[in-house]
Amino acid sequence: MRFLITGFYFDGFHGSVMHILEIAKGLSNNGHNVTIVSQIVKNGVKKQLVQESNITVLSVSEVNAQMHFDFALCYHFPVLPSIVSKGVTIDKIMFGCLSGFAPVELLPKIAAKNIFYIQSHSEELATQLVSEHHLSSEKILVVPNCVSDNYFRNYNYQPNASLKSVAIVSNHVPQEIREAIKNLKTKGIKCTVYGEEDRYVPISPEILIKYDCIISIGKTVQYALALGIPIFEYDRFGGSGYITKDNVEREENFNFSGRATKRIIDGVSIADELVNEYESIKKDLIYLKSYARKYKVSSEIIKYYGNCKYYLPFDCNDEELYSFTREQFSFFYDNICKFSSFPYKFGKSILFIASHIIPKSVQNTIKKHFLDDE
């Protein structure tokens, strides 16, 4: 079968890119022909992520009217109408939503008709879709973020007797984590930060198993659980600290985002918790590793993403796909949304300059303020 997966970004190693990629690889491994279409495609990232795979990654500008897909799993609303307006045809469709507040995640009117299935990665988001967007809960599939089968190979990870090394995986490291790193280093604990502002590489099992503990949120939490590595949940929304047998289900319901508790503590307290509770967390690792098998992408492909019953007939000519008229959408998309537009380039330039003038501490305070408002 020919599968299409849409996502606005294919420009880095952040959550939505890796989520879409893992599903694509899972479908491909099941014998399907898979194409990812994104508005932003960076060739360097594309080369790193799809090498030695049969997946095709295209930018919106590369699609044409000769393209036809049997099934489409569509994330990030602006991509779908832009490619359908180019003449791409799709037989059946399922929608996905990865965030409750990012504008690019807004669902088109056609998805909100309560006809199509909409995949959500957490109970928190599913509740939000029902309460704020009046969607039918019967049409929402709660499917946790998936984890590549590679993470379930026998890596024979064994925790150290005491905490000696920590990896921080984040594209938005909060100031209190930066403070915790300084504190941990004074205790002789090695800390390495992976993310856009630090060491920016695709996260893999081979990287994570080198550390005694991981600090992160989202998918990386599930990666660590699958490997049996102690994982400390903390980032821009705060977090509950070590994931344990007692809190794993609650944190899963909030996509391991930290929003379940929104607990904010200072860097010294974070460092103390990491060190003092390290020994006690080790007793839960076998249970947590077994629990994480539910995230295995091959299982989720069989149950959801590759299951044709969740893909329903799609009319490519339905005007509600645009949420405006076709003409209004084209103007809006071409002049405002396109990342090649002057407004985007100008705005990005201003942000680049500001990021090099405004101190990091002030930037983090501003980010925290706006994220809390959301």
C-alpha positions, -999 to 999 in steps of 0.1 A, spaced: 0 0 0 11 36 -7 12 56 26 15 93 29 25 110 62 24 148 65 43 169 90 52 206 88 89 200 98 116 177 87 144 200 97 159 186 129 158 159 155 129 172 176 98 153 187 74 156 158 101 147 132 112 116 152 76 105 158 67 107 121 99 90 111 95 61 135 59 54 122 72 57 86 100 32 92 75 8 110 51 10 80 80 5 56 92 -26 75 57 -40 71 61 -38 33 43 -5 26 56 22 3 59 53 25 63 90 16 67 118 41 58 153 29 69 184 49 69 221 44 105 224 57 130 198 46 167 201 54 188 179 32 214 173 59 187 161 84 170 141 56 203 123 48 210 114 84 175 102 92 165 82 62 197 66 51 195 29 44 157 31 44 131 29 16 112 60 28 108 90 5 109 125 20 96 153 -1 91 190 4 56 205 -5 72 220 -36 82 186 -49 48 170 -50 27 169 -82 -7 159 -96 5 124 -106 9 114 -70 -17 91 -55 -19 75 -20 -40 47 -7 -38 59 29 -27 92 46 -18 99 82 -19 137 84 -3 158 111 1 196 110 -29 210 91 -13 234 66 5 207 47 -25 186 36 -45 213 18 -14 227 2 -6 193 -15 -42 185 -23 -45 218 -41 -16 207 -63 -36 177 -74 -23 150 -51 -51 124 -45 -58 103 -14 -83 75 -9 -85 72 28 -73 93 57 -67 95 95 -57 127 113 -32 131 141 -27 159 167 6 162 186 -1 194 206 -30 214 221 -15 248 216 8 250 186 -10 268 157 3 243 131 -16 216 150 -50 232 145 -74 207 130 -92 217 97 -130 218 97 -131 186 78 -112 167 106 -136 181 132 -167 168 116 -165 138 139 -164 116 108 -126 109 107 -105 93 134 -80 116 151 -50 101 168 -38 117 200 -6 108 219 -20 113 254 -51 113 275 -44 150 284 -46 160 247 -76 138 240 -95 155 269 -85 189 254 -98 179 220 -131 169 234 -136 198 258 -122 227 237 -129 215 201 -161 195 208 -148 164 191 -164 130 197 -143 109 222 -153 78 201 -133 91 172 -102 99 192 -75 72 193 -51 76 223 -19 61 210 12 68 231 43 80 213 60 50 198 96 38 203 117 22 176 121 -16 179 159 -9 181 155 2 217 142 -32 227 173 -51 216 194 -67 243 218 -39 252 225 -54 286 224 -20 304 235 -22 340 232 8 363 263 19 383 265 16 420 264 54 422 255 82 399 286 92 378 272 105 345 241 122 333 228 131 298 204 160 294 183 157 262 164 190 255 159 216 228 149 241 255 170 236 286 155 255 315 178 276 337 173 254 368 187 224 348 218 245 338 222 253 375 218 216 384 246 207 359 270 231 376 261 216 410 265 180 397 299 188 382 311 200 416 302 165 429 323 149 402 294 138 380 299 141 343 270 159 324 264 161 287 237 181 270 221 170 237 199 195 219 197 225 195 218 248 217 244 221 226 254 188 210 228 184 183 227 148 169 199 121 165 194 104 198 200 66 197 203 37 221 240 37 217 242 73 230 218 68 260 233 36 273 266 54 280 250 73 309 238 64 344 207 87 342 188 107 316 171 141 322 144 148 296 107 149 287 85 133 260 98 106 237 133 105 253 116 94 286 101 64 267 135 57 251 151 55 285 123 33 299 127 9 271 164 6 277 160 3 315 179 35 322 169 58 352 150 87 337 145 120 355 115 139 340 121 176 340 122 204 314 104 236 305 71 227 323 90 214 353 85 177 361 80 150 387 116 139 388 125 102 386 99 81 367 89 52 391 65 23 392 41 45 411 40 76 388 46 61 353 9 59 343 1 94 355 30 109 337 22 89 305 -13 104 305 5 138 301 30 125 275 58 126 301 58 164 296 60 175 332 26 190 330 10 164 353 26 182 383 42 213 368 66 211 397 93 237 395 124 233 418 158 250 418 190 235 404 204 225 438 173 206 446 173 189 412 210 178 417 202 166 453 173 145 441 193 130 412 220 118 436 200 109 467 172 90 450 194 72 424 198 41 445 161 37 452 150 41 416 170 11 405 146 -13 420 119 -2 396 139 -5 364 129 -40 354 92 -32 359 96 0 339 114 -17 311 86 -43 308 60 -15 310 76 3 280 70 -26 256 36 -11 250 54 17 230 70 -7 206 64 7 171 59 -27 154 30 -33 178 15 1 173 17 -3 135 -4 -35 137 -29 -20 162 -33 15 148 -11 31 122 -12 2 97 -48 -8 105 -70 1 76 -102 3 97 -91 37 111 -86 52 77 -119 65 62 -128 76 27 -116 111 19 -130 136 -6 -100 157 -19 -125 183 -33 -142 190 1 -138 228 5 -139 224 43 -104 210 41 -92 246 37 -111 262 67 -114 292 44 -122 293 7 -96 278 -16 -86 313 -27 -83 327 8 -62 297 18 -38 300 -11 -32 337 -3 -28 330 35 -4 301 29 17 316 2 22 349 18 23 342 55 28 305 63 55 297 38 89 295 55 104 311 24 83 342 27 98 376 36 78 380 69 93 347 81 128 355 71 126 390 86 111 376 118 138 349 120 165 375 115 152 397 144 150 366 167 185 356 157 199 391 166 179 392 198 191 358 209 227 370 206 221 403 225 196 393 252 213 373 281 203 336 283 188 341 317 165 368 304 156 346 274 147 317 296 125 339 319 106 352 288 102 317 274 89 304 308 65 332 311 49 326 277 48 288 281 31 291 315 5 314 299 -2 286 273 
